[in-house]
Amino acid sequence: MPLTMGVRPDAATDFRFTVTGPDGRPVTDYQVAHEKRLHLIVVSRDLRTFQHLHPTLTPDGVWSVKLTLPGAGAYRVFADFAPASGGAMTLGADLLVAGDYEPKALPAVTRTVDVDDYSVSLGGDLTPGRSSRLTLRVTKDGEPVTDLEPYLGAYGHLVALRAGDLAYLHVHPDGAPGDGRTKAGPEIVFYAEVPSDGDYRLFLDFKHEGQVRTAGFTLRSGRPTAHMSTSSEPATADPQPGEHGDHGH
């Protein structure tokens, strides 16, 4: 339940919220998953902007995090967590930012995205109702990155969102740092299962040289998309620069 109203565009806001249990009281005890008790995903409704944040919890069950939204419009907030007494779950809420707003079309389907000096390529397709192998390959200045750094217990984290209703899927990679078989790049392998045909936005977080970066892709499920890139030039990443900040993922 959001406690903060009146978020202004391009202004840092102390965003506060609670997770309410079956007894109507704020939940105060959580399991640790990937080194955090709660992961907060914030996306614009047009899936152009993405943030993965990690709020702090007060003893009375109030979460808070510094949140800066890049403009007016409609946003969706997802809290990804597991209470101490139950399994993993995701709760969502809408967040509206007042001001002039014109939604943009979903970014075009592409297989390569540029993030700063890095390029990330995507291999594989999404098949509804079936586990699909996705391989993300990271290069820098044209050279494979073989020394990705662990972040939150993995070499990469992937969030998938279905365009339209924003159905949410948080996917973790195959293998883990230090398990004796998982290499630190250039490839990160995920297995994802989406519920239906449609357009999806996929956001990959990876860490290298001490900084976490995010690469955003559009992928269409139900049919191969290798031939569907609209340009021979790599796309640019949509997530806003510096969005991770001190709390981000």
C-alpha positions in Angstrom: 0.0 0.0 0.0 1.7 3.3 -1.1 1.9 5.9 1.6 3.4 8.6 -0.6 1.2 10.7 -2.8 1.9 13.6 -5.0 5.2 12.4 -6.7 6.6 15.2 -8.9 8.5 14.5 -12.1 12.3 14.7 -12.1 12.3 15.3 -8.3 13.7 12.9 -5.7 10.9 11.7 -3.5 11.0 9.6 -0.3 8.6 6.9 -1.5 7.0 5.0 1.3 4.8 2.0 1.4 3.7 -1.0 3.4 2.9 -4.7 2.7 -0.2 -5.6 4.6 -0.7 -9.2 5.9 -3.9 -11.2 6.2 -4.5 -9.7 9.6 -4.6 -6.2 8.2 -1.3 -5.2 9.8 2.0 -4.3 8.0 4.3 -7.2 7.5 7.6 -6.7 9.4 9.4 -10.1 8.9 10.8 -11.1 5.5 13.0 -13.8 4.0 16.2 -12.7 2.3 16.2 -13.5 -1.4 19.2 -12.6 -3.5 20.7 -10.6 -0.6 17.7 -8.4 -0.1 14.4 -8.7 1.8 12.4 -6.9 -1.0 13.1 -5.9 -4.6 11.1 -2.9 -5.9 10.5 -2.7 -9.6 9.2 0.6 -11.0 8.2 0.9 -14.7 6.4 3.4 -16.8 3.2 2.1 -18.3 4.6 2.4 -21.8 7.6 0.3 -20.6 10.1 3.0 -21.7 11.6 3.5 -18.2 12.7 0.9 -15.6 14.2 1.0 -12.2 15.1 -1.9 -9.8 15.5 -0.5 -6.3 16.0 -1.8 -2.8 14.1 0.0 0.0 14.9 0.0 3.7 12.4 -1.3 6.3 11.5 0.3 9.6 10.6 -1.8 12.6 6.9 -0.9 12.2 6.8 -2.3 8.7 7.2 0.9 6.5 9.5 0.6 3.5 11.1 3.7 2.1 13.4 4.5 -0.9 14.5 7.6 -2.8 12.6 7.5 -6.1 13.0 9.9 -9.0 10.7 9.5 -11.9 11.8 11.0 -15.3 8.5 12.6 -16.3 4.7 12.8 -15.9 2.5 9.8 -16.6 1.4 6.5 -15.4 3.8 4.1 -13.6 3.5 0.6 -12.1 5.3 -0.4 -8.9 6.0 -4.1 -8.1 7.1 -5.3 -4.7 8.9 -8.7 -5.1 9.4 -10.4 -1.7 8.7 -13.5 0.5 7.3 -13.0 4.0 9.0 -15.1 6.7 5.9 -17.3 7.0 5.2 -17.9 3.3 6.4 -18.2 -0.2 7.6 -15.7 -2.8 5.0 -13.3 -4.1 4.7 -10.1 -6.1 2.3 -7.2 -5.4 1.6 -4.3 -7.7 0.2 -0.8 -7.4 -0.3 2.1 -9.8 1.5 5.4 -9.3 0.4 8.5 -11.2 2.6 11.6 -11.7 0.7 14.7 -12.7 1.7 16.8 -15.7 1.5 16.8 -19.5 2.0 13.3 -20.7 2.0 11.6 -24.1 2.6 7.8 -24.1 5.1 6.5 -26.5 4.9 3.4 -28.6 6.7 0.2 -27.4 10.3 0.2 -28.5 10.9 -1.9 -31.7 11.9 -5.5 -31.5 15.7 -5.8 -31.6 18.4 -8.3 -30.8 21.2 -5.9 -29.7 21.2 -3.0 -27.2 24.0 -0.6 -26.5 24.6 0.5 -22.9 27.4 3.0 -22.5 30.5 1.2 -24.0 28.8 -2.1 -23.8 26.7 -4.1 -26.3 24.3 -6.8 -25.1 22.9 -9.3 -27.6 19.9 -11.6 -27.0 19.6 -15.1 -28.3 16.5 -17.3 -28.0 12.7 -16.9 -28.3 9.8 -16.9 -25.9 7.3 -19.8 -26.3 4.1 -19.3 -24.2 3.5 -22.0 -21.6 7.0 -23.5 -22.0 10.4 -22.9 -20.4 12.4 -20.9 -23.0 16.2 -20.6 -23.0 17.4 -17.0 -23.4 21.1 -16.2 -23.7 22.4 -12.7 -23.1 25.9 -11.9 -24.3 27.9 -8.9 -23.1 30.7 -7.3 -24.9 32.7 -4.1 -24.4 34.2 -2.2 -27.2 33.7 -5.2 -29.4 35.4 -7.6 -27.0 33.7 -10.3 -24.9 33.3 -9.5 -21.2 34.6 -12.5 -19.3 34.8 -10.9 -15.8 31.3 -9.9 -15.0 30.9 -9.2 -11.3 28.4 -11.0 -9.0 25.6 -8.7 -7.9 22.9 -9.9 -5.5 24.3 -13.4 -5.8 24.2 -13.7 -9.6 25.9 -12.5 -12.8 22.6 -11.1 -14.1 19.0 -10.5 -13.2 16.1 -10.4 -15.8 12.7 -8.9 -15.4 10.0 -9.6 -18.1 6.8 -7.5 -18.5 4.0 -8.1 -20.9 3.0 -5.0 -22.8 -0.5 -3.8 -22.1 -1.4 -5.4 -18.7 2.2 -5.5 -17.4 2.1 -9.2 -16.3 5.3 -9.6 -14.3 8.0 -12.2 -14.3 11.3 -12.0 -12.5 13.8 -14.6 -13.9 17.1 -15.6 -12.3 20.0 -17.1 -14.3 21.1 -20.6 -14.7 24.0 -21.2 -12.3 25.6 -19.0 -9.7 29.0 -17.4 -9.1 31.4 -19.9 -7.4 29.4 -23.0 -8.2 32.3 -24.4 -10.2 30.6 -24.4 -13.6 29.2 -20.9 -14.2 31.5 -18.6 -16.1 31.7 -14.9 -15.4 30.5 -14.0 -19.0 30.3 -13.2 -21.7 27.1 -15.2 -21.7 24.3 -15.2 -19.1 21.7 -17.9 -19.5 18.1 -17.7 -18.3 15.1 -19.9 -18.5 11.8 -18.0 -18.7 8.2 -19.1 -19.1 5.7 -16.5 -20.3 1.9 -17.0 -20.1 0.8 -16.0 -23.6 1.6 -14.7 -27.0 2.3 -11.0 -27.1 5.0 -8.3 -26.9 7.3 -8.3 -23.8 9.9 -6.0 -22.5 12.9 -7.7 -21.0 15.3 -5.8 -18.7 18.7 -7.2 -17.9 20.8 -6.0 -15.0 24.5 -6.8 -15.0 27.6 -5.5 -13.1 31.0 -4.8 -14.5 33.9 -2.6 -13.3 31.9 -1.7 -10.2 28.8 -0.4 -11.9 25.4 -1.9 -12.5 23.9 -1.3 -16.0 20.5 -2.2 -17.5 19.8 -3.3 -21.0 16.2 -3.2 -22.2 14.8 -5.4 -25.1 11.5 -5.9 -26.8 10.7 -9.5 -27.7 7.6 -11.0 -29.3 6.5 -14.4 -28.0 5.0 -17.1 -30.0 7.1 -16.7 -33.1 10.8 -16.4 -33.9 12.1 -12.8 -33.9 15.7 -13.0 -35.1 14.7 -11.5 -38.5 12.4 -8.8 -37.0 15.0 -6.2 -35.9 14.0 -2.9 -37.6 17.5 -1.7 -38.1 21.0 -3.1 -38.7 22.2 -0.7 -36.0 22.1 -1.6 -32.3 19.4 -0.1 -30.3 20.2 2.2 -27.3 19.1 1.2 -23.8 15.9 2.8 -22.6 16.4 2.8 -18.8 17.5 6.2 -17.5 21.2 6.8 -16.8 22.1 6.6 -13.1 18.7 5.1 -12.2 20.2 2.7 -9.8 21.7 5.3 -7.4 22.7 4.2 -3.9 19.8 1.8 -3.6 19.4 0.4 -7.1 20.0 -2.9 -8.7 
